Amino acid sequence: MRKVLYILGQLDDADVEWLATNGQRQKLAKGSVVIENGVRSENLYIVIDGRLAVVLPNGFRLAEVGVGEILGEISLVISSPPTASVVVEEDCVVLAVSQLKLRKQLQRDAAFAGRFYRALAVFLANRMRSTLSTMGYGNAPATQAGKAIADEDDGQDADLLDDEVLDEVYNAGLRFERLLKKLAQ
């Protein structure tokens, strides 16, 4: 869940309200393909519950994603189609936000755009750090068959949160709770 804090810690309450109001809560069944390799995604997804896998075209399972992860962000930023698929490993719930609506909001509201792109940059920097650690680079625990032995949310890498992100963790947690309540209605 900590990953959602990277995003919501950079946004303000109005930004999160906009995402909740303009997104759709979707239930996805095990085995569903949320993002398909080579097919441009129409949505940005925030994982609310469940577990998914990022799978390369050769079948290699690159990563596991869960609560608080964002999917489809690369297609939002660049025009090329995804180079991996995302498959639901256990039933899950996502907030699906239309990339078209999101792009229009980013163009309309420069302050929202600045906060959103900063949040995305912080999130992607963390994802890159985690990926490099999983691949055996850096100070991470040893890996086994492409999967970190220690679960990333078990507190092992809590020190990877920088001071600026830590300052917003509390507010981000409250925003996530409000987002979940709004989606449950």
Secondary structure by P-SEA (a helix, b strand, c coil): caaaaaaaaaccaaaaaaaaaabbbbbbccccccccccccccbbbbbcbbbbbbcccccccccccccccccccccccccccccbbbbbccccccccccaaaaaaaaaacaaaaaaaaaaaaaaaaaaaaaaaaaacccccccccccccccccccccccccccaaaaaaaaaaaaaaaaaaaaaac
